[in-house]
Amino acid sequence: MNIAHAFYTVGQVKDLQLEMEEMHDQFREEETAEIRELQRELETTAKACRIVNFKLRKAERRCDQLEAEKVQADEKARQLEARFRTSDDRHHLLELEEELRMAKVLLMRFFCSCVFPP
């Protein structure tokens, strides 16, 4: 093997090494850009998850509040129902209904006497 041929081979090897380094650099740049894009997507997704989580907690609080209001309304209805189960209250309710009927009759008589005087 002659010296000229040996230098040529060493030169080719150096060229190939440079080409490989350039390819590695290009690959790293592409990989870095892809990682940055993935990080942006991750940040966007994380932000959306925080917003959904906030809305979920708000809806859960509202649901708990409505459940508490329902329990209170049910208890009040039971109390009122129990009050009107006693005979005194039922009797009082019947008296009020009778007074209302009498008031209607008197109002009609008064109206008729005003519109159609005797």
C-alpha positions as CSV (number, residue, x, y, z in Angstrom):
1,M,0.0,0.0,0.0
2,N,1.4,3.4,-1.0
3,I,1.4,6.5,1.1
4,A,-0.9,8.5,-1.2
5,H,-3.5,5.8,-1.0
6,A,-3.2,5.8,2.9
7,F,-3.7,9.5,3.1
8,Y,-6.7,9.2,0.8
9,T,-8.2,6.6,3.1
10,V,-7.5,8.7,6.2
11,G,-9.1,11.7,4.5
12,Q,-12.2,9.7,3.6
13,V,-12.4,8.5,7.2
14,K,-12.2,12.1,8.4
15,D,-14.9,13.1,5.9
16,L,-17.1,10.3,7.1
17,Q,-16.6,11.3,10.7
18,L,-17.5,14.9,9.9
19,E,-20.6,13.7,8.1
20,M,-21.5,11.5,11.0
21,E,-21.1,14.4,13.5
22,E,-23.2,16.6,11.2
23,M,-25.9,14.0,11.2
24,H,-25.7,13.6,15.0
25,D,-26.0,17.4,15.3
26,Q,-29.0,17.5,13.0
27,F,-30.6,14.6,14.8
28,R,-30.1,16.4,18.2
29,E,-31.6,19.6,16.8
30,E,-34.7,17.8,15.5
31,E,-35.0,15.9,18.8
32,T,-34.7,19.1,20.8
33,A,-37.4,20.8,18.6
34,E,-39.6,17.7,19.1
35,I,-39.1,17.8,22.9
36,R,-39.9,21.5,23.0
37,E,-43.1,20.9,21.1
38,L,-44.1,18.0,23.4
39,Q,-43.4,20.2,26.4
40,R,-45.7,22.9,25.0
41,E,-48.4,20.3,24.4
42,L,-47.9,19.0,27.9
43,E,-48.2,22.5,29.4
44,T,-51.4,23.1,27.4
45,T,-52.9,19.8,28.5
46,A,-51.9,20.4,32.1
47,K,-53.6,23.8,32.0
48,A,-56.8,22.3,30.5
49,C,-56.7,19.6,33.3
50,R,-56.5,22.3,36.0
51,I,-59.4,24.1,34.5
52,V,-61.5,21.0,34.3
53,N,-60.5,20.0,37.9
54,F,-61.5,23.5,39.1
55,K,-64.9,23.2,37.4
56,L,-65.4,19.7,38.8
57,R,-64.7,20.9,42.4
58,K,-67.1,23.8,41.8
59,A,-69.8,21.5,40.6
60,E,-69.2,19.1,43.5
61,R,-69.6,22.0,46.0
62,R,-72.9,23.1,44.2
63,C,-74.1,19.5,44.3
64,D,-73.3,19.3,48.1
65,Q,-75.1,22.6,48.7
66,L,-78.2,21.4,46.8
67,E,-78.2,18.2,48.7
68,A,-78.1,20.1,52.0
69,E,-81.0,22.3,50.8
70,K,-83.0,19.3,49.8
71,V,-82.4,17.7,53.3
72,Q,-83.6,20.9,54.9
73,A,-86.7,21.2,52.7
74,D,-87.6,17.5,53.4
75,E,-87.2,18.1,57.1
76,K,-89.4,21.2,57.0
77,A,-92.0,19.3,55.0
78,R,-92.0,16.5,57.5
79,Q,-92.4,19.0,60.4
80,L,-95.3,20.7,58.6
81,E,-96.9,17.4,57.8
82,A,-96.6,16.3,61.5
83,R,-98.2,19.5,62.7
84,F,-101.3,19.1,60.6
85,R,-101.7,15.5,61.6
86,T,-103.0,16.5,65.1
87,S,-106.7,16.9,65.5
88,D,-106.4,20.5,66.9
89,D,-104.6,21.7,63.8
90,R,-107.0,19.8,61.5
91,H,-110.0,21.4,63.4
92,H,-108.4,24.8,63.1
93,L,-107.9,24.3,59.3
94,L,-111.5,23.3,58.9
95,E,-112.6,26.4,60.8
96,L,-110.5,28.6,58.5
97,E,-112.0,27.0,55.5
98,E,-115.5,27.6,56.8
99,E,-114.6,31.3,57.5
100,L,-113.3,31.6,54.0
101,R,-116.6,30.2,52.6
102,M,-118.6,32.6,54.7
103,A,-116.5,35.5,53.6
104,K,-117.1,34.6,50.0
105,V,-120.9,34.3,50.6
106,L,-121.0,37.7,52.3
107,L,-118.9,39.3,49.6
108,M,-121.2,38.0,46.9
109,R,-124.3,39.3,48.9
110,F,-122.6,42.7,49.3
111,F,-121.7,42.8,45.6
112,C,-125.2,41.8,44.5
113,S,-126.8,44.4,46.8
114,C,-124.5,47.1,45.3
115,V,-125.1,46.1,41.7
116,F,-128.8,45.2,42.1
117,P,-130.2,47.4,44.9
118,P,-133.5,46.2,46.4
